[in-house]
Amino acid sequence: MAAPGLQPPPSAGLARAWQSRGLAAWALWPVSLPYGALVRLRRALYRNGTLRSEHPGRPTIVVGNVIAGGAGKTPVVMALVEHLKARGLKPGVVSRGYGRSTADCREVLADSPASEVGDEPALIARNCGVPVFVDRQRTSAARALLARHPGIDVIICDDGLQHLALQRDLEVCVFNDQGVGNGLLLPAGPLREPWPRKVDWVLHPDTTPPPAGTAPAFALQRGLANHAVRADGSSVPLPSLRGQPVHALAAIARPEDFFGMLRAQGLTLARTTALPDHHDFTGFTDPSDGAAPGTQMPLLCTAKDAVKLWSLRPDALAVPLEVRLDLGFFAALDARLAVLLGAASLSSPPARPSGD
């Protein structure tokens, strides 16, 4: 039974409707009832063993969300990877590889085309330098990861809170500043599954209170780096771009967030281009293409977009998104991992699909 939580990002109008229980939400509420029944049935089938789940045999952390649209999971995954590396551990990452043109299980290398492995896995592999595998079935990705890299200590799953076939030891649920919205299930609201539900930790923006629930909640700070990155890896200080018009492009769930953060850095956005999340940029043409030499505006994009856009526009400047997690979160994570890594065997752990 396929996971019911894999929906395309919502339109701007629908996202606004999801923030209140207005006419649109109540009109869609009857449709959300069978969706909710499917979510509950699927969870019950995994719980009683009718649907099979599998543990990879290494401590496994799933970073996901319960809302449709972007919540900033991948930057959190990258922060976790860097933290584990700094501790001397060897993390590996598995992902579905959303938006890729291929369907097989494959390793993501630093030079893998994003179109073949997905933009987020490509970004993780290039920036973090750790083994990454993609497969629609994350259990298959985890098996392939360990077969190729048996020294992996910890597996991190980028997204997959609703992918119950993959048993996990720890769950991190990430929220954006819209929280749970109107609290209704899809399509009447943004929730992929009912909330509150059991998770190990909640991460929420430091500008908003945590959503209701009993899980320990920690604040995170999101912001753009003070520099942009060229295709060759060199940096351009963002302050050097102030006082001149720039073209900002984003193919993410909430492009206006990126544009707003650029403006907060003092940049003048003469043109903005918002594209669907995971857009592949096939046939992309910049409206300023063909301008006289020296008159073309600098093109700024997100780091996720750059892994696809650089093949078409090698002059594009990627502005990384940086996240800072509460030190209390890392302390809690380290304490739990110390127990898991010290266990005599992780080959047959108790099944924990999700939310039980």
CORDASUL-V958597 format. One record per helix or strand. SS is the DSSP state (2 for helix, 1 for strand). FROM is the first residue (numbers start at 1). TO is the last residue. If there is no record, write none. Layout:
SS_FROM_TO / SS_FROM_TO
This chain:
2_12_17 / 2_23_47 / 1_54_54 / 1_59_64 / 1_67_67 / 2_73_86 / 1_91_95 / 1_106_108 / 2_114_117 / 2_119_128 / 1_132_134 / 2_138_148 / 1_154_158 / 1_166_166 / 1_170_174 / 1_185_185 / 1_191_191 / 1_201_205 / 1_216_224 / 1_227_229 / 1_235_237 / 2_238_241 / 1_245_250 / 2_255_264 / 1_268_274 / 1_298_302 / 2_303_309 / 1_317_319 / 1_321_325 / 2_327_342
